[in-house]
C-alpha cells in the first residue's frame, strides 16, 4: 500500500462527508421554507 492510495482514500472520504453535509443543509433549508409558510398562516389568525 502506497502513501498515494491512503491520500486518495482520505480525499474521497472528505468529499463524501462534505457532499452529505451540503445535501443535509439544502434539505433542511427547503424543509424550513416549506413549513414556514404553513405555520405563518397559523400565527396570523
C-alpha positions in Angstrom: 0.0 0.0 0.0 1.5 3.3 -1.0 1.0 6.8 0.5 -0.8 7.9 -2.6 -3.5 5.3 -2.0 -4.0 6.4 1.5 -4.2 10.1 0.5 -6.7 9.3 -2.2 -8.9 7.5 0.3 -8.8 10.4 2.7 -9.7 12.8 0.0 -12.6 10.6 -1.2 -14.0 10.2 2.4 -13.7 14.0 2.9 -15.5 14.6 -0.4 -18.4 12.3 0.6 -18.6 13.9 4.1 -18.8 17.4 2.5 -21.3 16.2 -0.1 -23.6 14.7 2.5 -23.3 17.8 4.7 -24.3 20.1 1.8 -27.2 17.8 0.9 -28.4 17.9 4.5 -28.1 21.7 4.6 -30.1 22.1 1.4 -32.7 19.6 2.5 -33.1 21.4 5.9 -33.4 24.8 4.2 -36.1 23.6 1.8 -38.0 21.9 4.7 -37.8 25.1 6.7 -39.1 27.3 3.9 -41.9 24.8 3.2 -43.0 24.6 6.8 -42.6 28.3 7.5 -45.3 29.1 5.0 -47.6 26.6 6.7 -47.0 27.9 10.2 -47.0 31.6 9.2 -50.7 31.1 8.3 -51.4 29.7 11.7 -49.7 32.5 13.6 -51.5 35.3 11.7 -55.0 34.2 12.8 
